[in-house]
């Protein structure tokens, strides 16, 4: 895998916001995807907050690869720390800090800023184009293919919240078209 300091790789990773963004978000949001028990045969069960609906993000190659990489990283942290593996999946946090503790939202936000700063330094994005992890949700909802209902189901959003997150402009037929 190419280093994140490589501008081309960084550009690809930071600007690859397609319909898969929602799936990727479901696999990396430490506050929604906390424990290994959320992995099911069909996909990853998200436990959303603030009135959003829970859902299961179906497995496809991209979320499966992200999930497997997260578990491999966790196993590496546990091995380096000499910690025992939790026996029950509901006690096995997916994302750990380097000290072996569950990753906090502040820790995730801090970790996110490192590649963003590298992208700015490399000229991949400008300071004005800087974005947060939460911005990925808006981008993912907007870029998801399908109807508004398809987007709403994928995002787990209520109708009023779709107006906040979906920035796509609908394509409509003119009044005289039949």
N, C-alpha and C positions, 0 to 999 in steps of 0.2 A: 504494500500500500504506500502511495506517495506521501511524503511529509506534508503536514498542514502549512508549512512555511513556503511551499511551492505555490506561486500565485495562480497558476492554472488549476491546480487541484482545489485550492481554496475557493476560487471563483465557482467551480463546478459544485462544490459542496454547499456553499452559501446561497447560491442562486438557483438551485435545483428545487424549486417549489412547485410541484405539480399536485395532482390529486393524491399522490402518495404522502404529502406532507401531514395530513391528518393521521395516517397510519403511523408515520414516524413519530409524530407528537405523542401518540398513545404509547409508544414503546419507550419514550425518554422522559416523560413528565413524572418526576419523582413523587409528586404529591398525588398523582392519579394512579400510578402503577407502582405500588410499593413492594409487594411480596410476590415470590415465585408462584404462589397458589393461584394467582390471577391468570396463569397460563392454562388454557383449556384446549381440548381437541380441536375446536372450531377456530380458535384464535385467542386474542388477549382481551380479557374482561377489564374494562375501565370502570373505575369507581369515581365518578365525577362529582363536583361540588357546585354550590351556588345555583341550584335549580336545574342544572343541565341533566339530561337523561344518561344513565349508564348504558353502555352497549358493549358488544364484542366486536373487535376489529379482526376480521377474517385473516387467516394466515395467507400470505403470498411471499414470494422470495425476499422482498425487501424488509418487511417487518420481521420475518423469521431470521434473517441475517443479523439485524439489529439486536433482536432478543438473544440469539446465541452469543453474539459478541459481548453483550452486557453480562450474561452469566459467566462467560469465560473470564472477563475482567474481574468480576466479583470473586471467582475462585482464585485468581491470581493474588488479589488483595488478601484474602483469607490465608493463603499459603505463605505469603511474605510475612504476615503478622503472626503466623503460627497459631491461628485461632481455630477452634473446632467448627465444623459445618453444623448449622442448625438442623435438627432432624426433621422438623415439620415444615412443609413448604410455606405455611402461613406465618412462620417466624423467620423466613429467609428473605431479607430485604434484597431487592435487585441491585440497587445502586448504593455503593459504599464509598465513603471518603477513603483517602489513603491510610487513615488511622484505623480503618475497619468499622467505623460507626456508620449508621444509616446516613445517607446524604440528605442534607437539609435543603430547603428552598434557597436559602442564602448561599449555600455551597454550590448549588446548581447554577444559580445566577452568576456567581463569581467565576465558575469554570467556563460558562458561556462567553464571558467577556474576553477571555484569552484569545480564541480564534477571531473574534470580532476585531480586536485591537490589531492582530496580525494582518487581517484583511485590509484595515485602514492604512497601516504602515506600508503594505505591499501595493497600495493603490487599486485594490480589487473593488473596494467600495469607498465612498467618501464619508466623512463624519456625519453629513446630513442623511446618508443612507443607512446609518447604524440602526440596528433593530434588536429587539429582545426576543426571548423565547416565546413570550406571549404573543408577539407579533406574528409568529408562525401560524397560530391558529387562524387569525384573520386571513392570512395569505392562503392557507390551506383550504379554508371555506370558500374563498373567492375562486381559487383555481380548480376546485373539484368539478369534474365533468358531470353533467346530468341536470335534472330539474332542481328547482328550489327545494322540493321535498327530499330528493336524493342527498343534497348538501346538508339539509337539516338533520336527516337521519345519521349521516356520517359524523357530523359534528356533535350530535347530542344536544342541540340547542332548542330552546323554545322559539316560537314564532317572533316575539318581540326582539329576542337576542339575535335572530338572523339578520335583522335590519342593522345591527351594530357590526356584525362580523362579515356579512356578505357584501363586498364592495363591487361585485360585478354589475355591469350595466346590461339589462335585458335587451335582446334583439327582438323587435316587434315588427309585425307586418303593417304597412300603411292602411289607413281606414278604407281606401278604395280597392284594396286587394281582396279577392275572393278565393 
